[in-house]
Amino acid sequence: MGKVEEIFQPDVIAKLPGNLAIGHTRYSTAGDKALLNAQPILIDCNKGKLALGHNGNLTNAAEWRRKLEHRGSIFQTTSDTEVIVHLIARSAARNLSGGLGDALNQVEGAYSLLVLTPDELYAVRDPRGFRPLVLGKLPPMPDSSGDGETWLVASETCAFDLLNAKYVREIEPGEMVRISRAGIESIRFAPPKPHQYCIFEHVYFARPDSIIFGRSVNESREMLGRLLAREYPVEADLVVPVPDSGVPAAVGYALESKIPFRMGLIRNHYIGRTFIEPSQAIRDFGVKLKLNPVRELLVGKRIVLVDDSIVRGTTSRKIVRMVREAGAREVHVRISCPPTISPCYYGVDTPTREELIASSHAPDEICRFLGADSLGYLSYASLKQAVQDTEGKFCTACYTGVYPTGLVQLEVRENTSNGRNSERAGDAHPGQPPVTVHREN
């Protein structure tokens, strides 16, 4: 499949009629097959023609699939987003905004949603606000008549920078924004719920040049590194990031520790994110293609290797081996978040609990597996401090096993009752409070 920029060349875009557009490259969520979940989804129903794009993941989608099949739905529902489409079509509301509200008040989980009609654009964010959704505005074109306004909606503010657009504000949790020729309208479609912003957006997922949940991602990641250096200092010669996502935290670690920062690993930017590749063989080869050491920087040196997270551990192990084979005398791994012990069900395709190395191994065991001289994870308290979460507004389920939605808790109960030693995931190590795994009775 071609890349977006390869398909939508300027001559292609110039031929597209109309003044409304929607596009979406949906990240794989919860093991979904990419082709089955390609978006935007285009439908023609009793509410008219709709194109719909969804960032996030519904946690009660399977329940609704069963209900729809029982009610004799004539459509085959292959993705959680299609559940929303069916519920919109089945709503008794006469207009789309009412149908959207009816549908979304029946689903649970994470959704930052765009719905395009021939005349309107709807931007909707779930009441907990798991995923970001931001509103922007383009200045009038020099050769335009100046009539009307050009509004933009995106998952990250960096998209507006590319278009020279102005960031206006976040779409609020539980808010539906309708944009039409008549202007912009805000609709509250759901009762308030406790906010659950995804903290992994600030650890890894979002781009560092974005403002997410009202805070600079780069600022958060640099603070993650600074706090990591305070918790896990070590005598070393160089701080080396695992690029690209480990760079801001490594900068913070170097600034705090006064150890020189060097780009000892070079990333090939034509290779994607290895932790979501479908097989271990592809991930292993992808590591070699993705990263290459700068040997003259590493040889004979004591290296602090800073990364944003450890998922399965296999990629980190290969990177440690790569740095050693390049001549490093010592390799001290520092991770700018707590151990990842639980899968995400809200829009990040993390592996199953069995595949997460920290769910069944203590940090000292992980350190031996990696082949590192030492390993330090950022504490949970410092993670929350770095993003200034003083009110408990962030979802940290991947680090605690405590999920904010009920159906996920049922899945956790089933997955942790089959004899695995899940308590090991919460083992403490120096400088870090225990991470607890929640279970229902």
Summary of the structure (lengths in Angstrom):
residues: 441
radius of gyration: 23.0
end to end distance: 46.9
largest distance: 71.6
contacts: 1436
relative contact order: 0.10
helix: 33%
strand: 21%
